[in-house]
Amino acid sequence: MLELKHIHKYYNPGTVNEMCLFQDFNLTIEDGEFVSVVGSNGSGKTSMLNIICGSIPAEGGQICIGGKDISKEKEYQRNRRIGRVYQNPAVGTCPSMTILENMSLADNKGKSYGFGRGTNKARIDYYREQLSQLGLGLEDKMDVKVGVLSGGQRQAMALLMSTMTPIEFLILDEHTAALDPKTAELIMQLTDKIVKEKKLTTIMVTHNLRYAMEYGNRLLMMHQGEAILDKKGEEKYSMSVDDVLKLFNEISIECGN
Amino acid sequence: MDFVISILEQGLIYGILALGVYITYKILDFPDLTVDGSFPLGGAITAYFLTGGMNPYLTLLLAFAAGAVAGICTGLIHVKCRVRDLLSGIIMMTALWTINLYVAGTANVPLFSQQTIFKNDTLSNMIPEGIQAYTTLIIVIVLVVISKILLDLYLETKSGYLLRAVGDNPTLVTSLAKDQGNVKIVGLAIANGLVSLAGSVFCQEERVFEISMGTGAIVIGLASVIIGTSLFKKLTLLKATSAVLIGSVVYKACVAIALRNFEPQAMKLITAVLFLAILVLGMERRKKVKTDAGA
């Protein structure tokens, strides 16, 4: 269970540009939930993810995982239990290293990176099998540098790499936004498959309302640092894209967009 | 023939330095000016221990350790005090000038009467008469090959993988639940250890320690790395570390040939022009733009 308790977040504190994003923001995510988060730009979606992961500090409040306060932990420490896929496909992989080396790196997450051999030969077949389920032919290019792959191929790898070792939470930060519609669809299906297989608690930020409706069992709409819509299970399934779009338009008009 | 041997000796000794610069410049993407201080640091340590009568081979290890400490300091300044990478190196380089003077005692320590890795009693009994003239070159080659193989092996370990990842994509290292700062510090330690080792070998070969021996060391290192990696980038079979070593020899050869036709004063100008030519030809100036220079 992930809890955000009384989160306060200001940008540029102490200056004339001070902007309050979160004021007493609370959110609880139960184990096994797949939360889709939508909202206009600047509504606090990505800031929320960054606060959870520790990429940016919050001015006040607590972040708890399973009841344990992790607010003091540094980003890399929190990442032991969190996997994250970014919007930019280049961020999830290492371009100058080969596919095999990237997979080996990811496979070792949570263990120590000592003087043992970087690639465990006995695991190569497992990597190949994992890559082949992507259906992108990457399993035959194990010695190719990741830098020459396309964005979609890299994002598929990033998704695979971030979920390879046991993690508790999967954070998806608009991870299909930089991809063409067909590849985005593929990555989305793959995401759903992995989440269901590994029973991961997932938070997905997206601008694609259809994905938000189609995938996941909880829908959150953010607006000016607040969750203005929060539907779970049956309630969520009974909503249509049009309902969400209508609400989305209302808040947009309110802002003068 | 002597000309060629001298180029090979010098080129390979600076090749060890180039291996260190390869780690910071190519792998870590960290412009590390500590090199100008850690190269003479190796020399100063060597001068201090050789005049104290220590086994010359042992001084090599001590020089490596001292360089590693210097690298760790640069890393700590950069990571913990959040000073820009370039400035962290400059700070350490400046500090090392004084530290080197303290270690060596004076600005100039002749080592003519001391036993060195190239000239000692055991060695003169071991090496047959016929190849005495090549002793220095052989020892240099052995040292270079050992350094290169150890570095290659390290880069294939898990720790080595992480080092390669941190220069390429620091976010990924954080995603793997590792502190990027620590990885950078490890990289700087190994790099400056190698540079200092090169300083020790150089000092023993020249049989003198000079406080100013490190001036321009980074330029030599960078030139070697850039020549090596751009000349041989098409040859995928050749490891980058080998390419860097060849680059170092090529660079020394260029400088030596140029110096034959000019006066010694022209040395630095020739170096600068050569370096510029290499950059332009290697197209290295269009390299990626740094985005996190302030971090």
HADDOCK unambig.tbl for C-alpha pairs under 7 A between the chains (distance, minus, plus):
assign (segid A and resid 76 and name CA) (segid B and resid 174 and name CA) 4.83 0.50 0.50
assign (segid A and resid 76 and name CA) (segid B and resid 175 and name CA) 6.52 0.50 0.50
assign (segid A and resid 76 and name CA) (segid B and resid 177 and name CA) 4.37 0.50 0.50
assign (segid A and resid 76 and name CA) (segid B and resid 178 and name CA) 5.53 0.50 0.50
assign (segid A and resid 76 and name CA) (segid B and resid 179 and name CA) 5.88 0.50 0.50
assign (segid A and resid 77 and name CA) (segid B and resid 177 and name CA) 5.62 0.50 0.50
assign (segid A and resid 79 and name CA) (segid B and resid 175 and name CA) 5.70 0.50 0.50
assign (segid A and resid 79 and name CA) (segid B and resid 176 and name CA) 6.77 0.50 0.50
assign (segid A and resid 79 and name CA) (segid B and resid 177 and name CA) 4.90 0.50 0.50
assign (segid A and resid 80 and name CA) (segid B and resid 177 and name CA) 5.07 0.50 0.50
assign (segid A and resid 83 and name CA) (segid B and resid 175 and name CA) 6.96 0.50 0.50
assign (segid A and resid 91 and name CA) (segid B and resid 169 and name CA) 6.71 0.50 0.50
assign (segid A and resid 91 and name CA) (segid B and resid 171 and name CA) 6.59 0.50 0.50
assign (segid A and resid 91 and name CA) (segid B and resid 172 and name CA) 6.64 0.50 0.50
assign (segid A and resid 92 and name CA) (segid B and resid 172 and name CA) 5.94 0.50 0.50
assign (segid A and resid 93 and name CA) (segid B and resid 172 and name CA) 6.59 0.50 0.50
assign (segid A and resid 94 and name CA) (segid B and resid 165 and name CA) 5.97 0.50 0.50
assign (segid A and resid 94 and name CA) (segid B and resid 168 and name CA) 6.14 0.50 0.50
assign (segid A and resid 94 and name CA) (segid B and resid 169 and name CA) 5.85 0.50 0.50
assign (segid A and resid 95 and name CA) (segid B and resid 168 and name CA) 6.90 0.50 0.50
assign (segid A and resid 96 and name CA) (segid B and resid 168 and name CA) 6.86 0.50 0.50
assign (segid A and resid 105 and name CA) (segid B and resid 161 and name CA) 6.94 0.50 0.50
assign (segid A and resid 106 and name CA) (segid B and resid 176 and name CA) 6.75 0.50 0.50
assign (segid A and resid 109 and name CA) (segid B and resid 176 and name CA) 5.16 0.50 0.50
assign (segid A and resid 109 and name CA) (segid B and resid 177 and name CA) 6.79 0.50 0.50
assign (segid A and resid 110 and name CA) (segid B and resid 177 and name CA) 6.72 0.50 0.50
assign (segid A and resid 113 and name CA) (segid B and resid 158 and name CA) 4.91 0.50 0.50
assign (segid A and resid 113 and name CA) (segid B and resid 159 and name CA) 4.81 0.50 0.50
assign (segid A and resid 114 and name CA) (segid B and resid 158 and name CA) 5.62 0.50 0.50
assign (segid A and resid 114 and name CA) (segid B and resid 159 and name CA) 5.05 0.50 0.50
assign (segid A and resid 115 and name CA) (segid B and resid 157 and name CA) 5.17 0.50 0.50
assign (segid A and resid 115 and name CA) (segid B and resid 158 and name CA) 6.01 0.50 0.50
assign (segid A and resid 115 and name CA) (segid B and resid 159 and name CA) 5.97 0.50 0.50
assign (segid A and resid 116 and name CA) (segid B and resid 157 and name CA) 5.37 0.50 0.50
assign (segid A and resid 116 and name CA) (segid B and resid 158 and name CA) 5.98 0.50 0.50
assign (segid A and resid 117 and name CA) (segid B and resid 156 and name CA) 6.25 0.50 0.50
assign (segid A and resid 117 and name CA) (segid B and resid 157 and name CA) 4.43 0.50 0.50
assign (segid A and resid 117 and name CA) (segid B and resid 158 and name CA) 5.98 0.50 0.50
assign (segid A and resid 118 and name CA) (segid B and resid 156 and name CA) 5.42 0.50 0.50
assign (segid A and resid 118 and name CA) (segid B and resid 157 and name CA) 4.17 0.50 0.50
assign (segid A and resid 118 and name CA) (segid B and resid 158 and name CA) 4.02 0.50 0.50
assign (segid A and resid 118 and name CA) (segid B and resid 161 and name CA) 6.37 0.50 0.50
